[in-house]
Amino acid sequence: MATSDDGGFHGPSIEEFFPEAIFFAGTPFEINRIILIRFLAMLAIILIFWIGTRRMKVVPGRFQSVVEMGLDFARVNIAEDLLGKKDGRRFLPLITTIFFVVLFANLTGIIPFLNISSNAIIGMPLVLAVVAWLAFMYAGLKKHPGAFFKNALFPPGVPWPLYIIVTPIEFVSTFILRPITLTLRLLMNMLVGHLLLVLFFSATQFFLFTATQTSIFYGLFGVGTLAFGFVFTLFEVLVAVLQAYVFALLTTVYIQLALADEH
Amino acid sequence: MLQTILVAATEEAQPNPLLPEPYDIIWSLVCFVVILFFFWRLVLPRMKKLLDERSAAIEGNMEKADEAQREAEAALEQYTAQLAEARAEAGKIREQARVDAQRIGAEIQAQAQSDAERVKANAQVAIEADRQSALVSLRTEVGSLAIDLASGVIGESLSDDKKATALVDRFLADLEASDTAGKK
């Protein structure tokens, strides 16, 4: 991928994330390799959950148990845990969607031949962050139509001169930084994870097949970078699950804070 | 890392990964909306239905188990009551039998005693009657014999019955008197 034909070593570049268009080049509906991988991840979600919930039995089989476990994780451990039964049920479709979209799109980063997460380009993280932003704004404005912005920007119990400092901070952190941090956290985790894996495996390629022509000892470096690549691949599995959990959890926390009676 | 990427991106005039491409946003939105509706309209209602069914089944089973327990307890109580009743009945019958046996024994004993006494009394009566009849016949026979003997001895007929009877009586009285005296 990053090694070129002249035998020299080239590290991975940002070009990785902007591959050539395959369909509809030049239009807003351009489809390249990463978009296709994104479609594949979404197709996997639909297939797994459609088949897994098609004929649900009171006593579940193996596959249904796994699907139920996934859905229960989003429902019990994220939504109901933070929002309670009633509000948890209201926002459950959103939270479940965010969790599984992020999870499945992340996991393509370590699946052979796909090898890139569609969350490593900014579109999906940004869309999900904006959705999370809209969700907590909606939750707050619906619950406290008059007091939401007042509670958020002028926290009760603070002496009024402090509002000069507190209010801009609260405004920036609540309404601007939240979606930005949500976007960047996911984007950078996936982007850097991909770059690291490409770096390790292209270095392995270089050391094992190009540099060994100079000296056989470079092969040892190749073994070392391969081992690192292997370890980081496992680490990427953890990161994929963790980032999905964090994204869904933070969205839920923001909704919870907006629903809380007092901030 | 971000810094180096950004620097690298600007230096080599490469695309900035922080600037979203329109196609990226569009396909992200499409995917998100599709998956949202998929979970919202299909998966989560199915899951909810299943959870409701499961809790209903669990509740139903618990109710059934309670019912069975109650029935078993009722049956046990009934059996215990029946057993106690049967025991009481058996005790009563045994007691009755004992009382009956005692009564029958006593009756038989009394019957036997009365029978024995009756037999004894009859025997005594018969003996007395025999003795009396023997006495009477003896007395008559002895009288007539004595008179016959005496008539023969004294040659005189004691035809006069009145006299003869008196004589015999006196004789017998003397005999008895002498007999009594002799015993003394």
Chai-1 contact restraints between the chains, C-beta under 6 A:
chainA,res_idxA,chainB,res_idxB,connection_type,confidence,min_distance_angstrom,max_distance_angstrom,comment,restraint_id
A,I14,B,A9,contact,1.0,0.0,6.0,A-B,restraint_1
A,I14,B,Q14,contact,1.0,0.0,6.0,A-B,restraint_2
A,I14,B,P17,contact,1.0,0.0,6.0,A-B,restraint_3
A,F17,B,P17,contact,1.0,0.0,6.0,A-B,restraint_4
A,F18,B,P15,contact,1.0,0.0,6.0,A-B,restraint_5
A,P28,B,P22,contact,1.0,0.0,6.0,A-B,restraint_6
A,P28,B,Y23,contact,1.0,0.0,6.0,A-B,restraint_7
A,P28,B,I26,contact,1.0,0.0,6.0,A-B,restraint_8
A,E30,B,Y23,contact,1.0,0.0,6.0,A-B,restraint_9
A,I35,B,W27,contact,1.0,0.0,6.0,A-B,restraint_10
A,R38,B,C31,contact,1.0,0.0,6.0,A-B,restraint_11
A,M42,B,C31,contact,1.0,0.0,6.0,A-B,restraint_12
A,M42,B,I35,contact,1.0,0.0,6.0,A-B,restraint_13
A,I45,B,I35,contact,1.0,0.0,6.0,A-B,restraint_14
A,I46,B,F38,contact,1.0,0.0,6.0,A-B,restraint_15
A,F49,B,V43,contact,1.0,0.0,6.0,A-B,restraint_16
A,T53,B,V43,contact,1.0,0.0,6.0,A-B,restraint_17
A,T53,B,R46,contact,1.0,0.0,6.0,A-B,restraint_18
A,M56,B,R46,contact,1.0,0.0,6.0,A-B,restraint_19
A,M56,B,L50,contact,1.0,0.0,6.0,A-B,restraint_20
A,V58,B,E53,contact,1.0,0.0,6.0,A-B,restraint_21
A,V58,B,R54,contact,1.0,0.0,6.0,A-B,restraint_22
A,V58,B,A57,contact,1.0,0.0,6.0,A-B,restraint_23
A,L71,B,M47,contact,1.0,0.0,6.0,A-B,restraint_24
A,P93,B,F39,contact,1.0,0.0,6.0,A-B,restraint_25
A,P93,B,W40,contact,1.0,0.0,6.0,A-B,restraint_26
A,P93,B,L44,contact,1.0,0.0,6.0,A-B,restraint_27
A,T96,B,F39,contact,1.0,0.0,6.0,A-B,restraint_28
A,T97,B,I35,contact,1.0,0.0,6.0,A-B,restraint_29
A,T97,B,L36,contact,1.0,0.0,6.0,A-B,restraint_30
A,T97,B,F39,contact,1.0,0.0,6.0,A-B,restraint_31
A,V101,B,I35,contact,1.0,0.0,6.0,A-B,restraint_32
A,I121,B,D24,contact,1.0,0.0,6.0,A-B,restraint_33
A,I122,B,P20,contact,1.0,0.0,6.0,A-B,restraint_34
A,G123,B,P20,contact,1.0,0.0,6.0,A-B,restraint_35
A,G123,B,D24,contact,1.0,0.0,6.0,A-B,restraint_36
A,G123,B,I25,contact,1.0,0.0,6.0,A-B,restraint_37
A,G123,B,S28,contact,1.0,0.0,6.0,A-B,restraint_38
A,M124,B,S28,contact,1.0,0.0,6.0,A-B,restraint_39
A,L126,B,P20,contact,1.0,0.0,6.0,A-B,restraint_40
A,V127,B,S28,contact,1.0,0.0,6.0,A-B,restraint_41
A,V127,B,L29,contact,1.0,0.0,6.0,A-B,restraint_42
A,V127,B,F32,contact,1.0,0.0,6.0,A-B,restraint_43
A,V192,B,M1,contact,1.0,0.0,6.0,A-B,restraint_44
